[in-house]
Amino acid sequence: MIPLPIILLAAGQSRRMGGKDKLLQAVDGMPLLRRSLETALKAGPTIVALPPKPHPRYDAIKGLDAQMVEIPDAIEGMNASLRGAMRHVPPEATAVMVLLADLPDITPGDLKAVIRAVQEHPDNLVWRGATANGKPGHPVVFHRSLFDDLARLTGDEGAQAVVRAHADRVCLVPLPDQNALLDLDTPEDWDAWHQKRNA
């Protein structure tokens, strides 16, 4: 069976962090971006969408065995990253996972659970992680028949338009707690997360 490729979206601007880079904040003694990439690599081969060089995010993941893709128009938003990364998905891939880089609680087991759902529920076109009570989140896996749609997206909405267009063929995969939903976009988010984690 062909390993399912993973696109790690890490080219965003961190606009709400007051000048800090959220993906370089420390989690478990390493930058969040490095932790997210290590998590992804335990589940499958990973393509990382990154801002234009030079950028400190490249140093944060130095030495990891992933395909680094520079997104020259990253300032456009998330869909520039999707378009750029999709060009590097192997032609034989039957599906692709899209993963945000700012999910601090996501685990390799979570990613593998969503990948298992692809095998167990093959009649769907989209498989996505959800909270324990069923609220849709990440990661999201797309069937190869949707690759062209992903490659044509523009703006900063992400792939939500593609998901909505196939709402009747979406398989939700409950993951523990808020793993599928919790992202950290502001200094206040980070403070609250650290307080909860250290409680």
Secondary structure, DSSP 8 states (H G I E B T S, - for coil): -----EEEE-----TTSTT--GGGSEETTEEHHHHHHHHHHTTS-EEEEE-SSS-HHHHHTTT--SEEEE-TTGGG-HHHHHHHHHTTS-TT-SEEEEEETT-TT--HHHHHHHHHHHHH-TT-SEEEEE-TT--EEEEEEEEGGGHHHHHT--SSSTTHHHHHHTGGGEEEEE-STTTTT----SHHHHHHHHHHHH-
